Amino acid sequence: KTSGSTIEFPGFLDAYADHDHTQTILPKLSEGDKLKITNITPSQHFTEPPARYTEASIVKTLEELGIGRPSTYATIISTLKKRAYVEMENKQFVPTDIADVINKFLTLYFTDYIDYQFTAKMEDELDDISRGDGNKEKLLDAFWTDLHGTVERVSKTVKRSDVSHEQLEEKCPECNKNLVLKLGRHGKFIG
């Protein structure tokens, strides 16, 4: 593996005789050329998780996904902080325990509504309505009917413990039942 470039025309580099630019210059290569191995340097690379979001990177991602508007980005970020869904560490968002539980709940039971395309499509439809091109009542009726049905179904079948408790493989030393990771008032604990 290598990286570098080839020079078609040296241009100003000829004027800098003392400048060593050969370190990053590759010889001209064509597809199918046989290469002679001169050195092998084994290295190990460990995969790393993606970098955490910063305020700038979350705005960039929202823009790329077509979610929100420049006037709403500050509100989105302040809501994440105000509701304690994230804490800031070294200018990066770190999700809190409550954010993990809410994410699990929404991912399991409200999949259609937390989809990036759903949000972007809804904003486009609302933009159409604001320009007079869409039917507000039809859009809101369809949205409310689906959402209300989902909320009714989830509220009757899902218990709080379904998303705030996670059974562990480890047994309790006293009662020999599986330990459970729970979310309490002061964060996660094992019970």
N, C-alpha and C positions, 0 to 999 in steps of 0.2 A: 504494500500500500504506500502510496506517495501522494504528495500534493505539490503543486507548483504551477509554472506557466511556461509557455514558449514565446519567444520574441520573433515576430515577423520582421520588424524594422526597429533597430536599437534606438533611433532618435536621440533624445537628450542623454541617454545612458552613455553614449560614446564620449560625451563631454566630461563625464565624471570618471576619469581613468582610475582614480584611487577607490572608487565605490565598488565593493564586491557584491555584485548582484547575481553571481553564478550559483549561490546557495539555493535559490528558489527556481532556477531555470531548469526546465526539463528538455532533453533532446527531442528533436522532431520524431514523432511516432505515428505509425499508421496501423490500421486495424489488421490483425494477423501477424504483426511483427513478433519475432521470437526475442525474448529478453534474457539476458545473462544475469543470473543471481550473483551478486557480489557480496551481499551481507544479509544475514537473517537475525533479526532482533525480536525474540519472543516477548510479548507483553500481555498482561491480563487486564481486562476491563470489566468492572462491575457495573451492572445497570443501576441507574439511579432514578428515583421517582422524578416526575416533572417538577420544575420549580414552583414554589407557592406563588399565588397571585400577589401582586402589589397593586396599589391604586391605579397606576398607569397601565399595567398589563390586564387588569380586569376591564378597564374601559376599552382597551384595544380589542379584547375578546368579544365584548358586548357589541362593538361596532361591526366586527367580522361576522357575527351571528345575526346581525340585523335586529338586535334587541335594544329597546330604549332609544332615547334621543339625547343629544348633548345636554339638553336642559334637565334630563332625568338622571344622568349618571351620578351626580353628587348625592341625590336623594337615595339612590340604590345603595351607595357605599355607606351613607350615614345610617340607613336602616339596618344594614348588616352589623354595624358597630353598636347602635342603640339597643337592639334586641339581644345583644350578647351572643350572636351567632358566630362571631369571630373575635379574636384578640390580635393585636398587632405586635409582632416580634420582628425586630430588625426591618421595619417597614414592609413586612409581609403579613398577609392574612393567614391566621392559623385557626382552623375550625374548633369550636368549643364542644363539650360533651352534648349540650342541648342541640347544637347544629347536627351532630351525628344522628341523634334520635329523630329529629325532624326530617333529615335527609332520608333516613331509612323508611319512615312513615310515608312520605310523599312518593318515594321510589316504588314502594310496594303497592300503594293503594290509589295514587293519583298520577299514574304514569303519563296519561294523555295530556295532563295540564302542566307538567314540568318539562315537557319536550321543547327543545329550542325552536323547532319549526312551528309548534303551536303558538308560542309567544310571538315570533316574528310575523306569522300569518294573522294573528289577532290584531297586532299593531297596524298591519297593512289594511285590514278591513276597517279598523277604526279611523285610519287616515282617509279611506274612501268615504266614509260617512261624514267626516268633517268637511270634505270637499263637496258633499251633496250627491255623491255617486252611489252610496249604499243605503240599505234599509236597516235603520237602527233597531227597530222593534223585532225584525226577523232574526238579526244577529244575536241580540240579547236574549230573545226567547230560546233560541237553539242552545246557546251557551248555558243559560240558567237551567233549562230542562235537564241537560246532561249532567251538569255539576250537582244539581239538587239530588238527582237519582243516585249519583256516586256517593255523596255525603250521607244520604239516608242508608244506603247499603252498608257503608263502612261503619257508621255509628252504631248499627245494630249487630255487626258481626266481629268487630275488632275491639279488643280490650287494650287498655293502656300498656299492660305488661307485654303484649305482643311485640311492641316496638321498643320498650324501655328496658326489657330484660333479655339477657342472652345466656343460654345454658352453656356451661363449661364442661370439659371432659373430666376435670379434677373432682374428686370426691371430698365431702366434708369429713374431717377427722373425727367429729363427734357423732353425727347421725348417719354417715355413709351415703347420703344422697348427693347428687351432683350439685356443685356450687353454681351460683348464678351471678352474672355480672349485671348489676342494676344501676339505674340512674336515680340518684337521690337529690335532695335539695342542695347539697354541697358538692355535687359531681358524682362520678362513677365510684362504685364500691362493690366488693364481692361479698355475697351473703349465702 
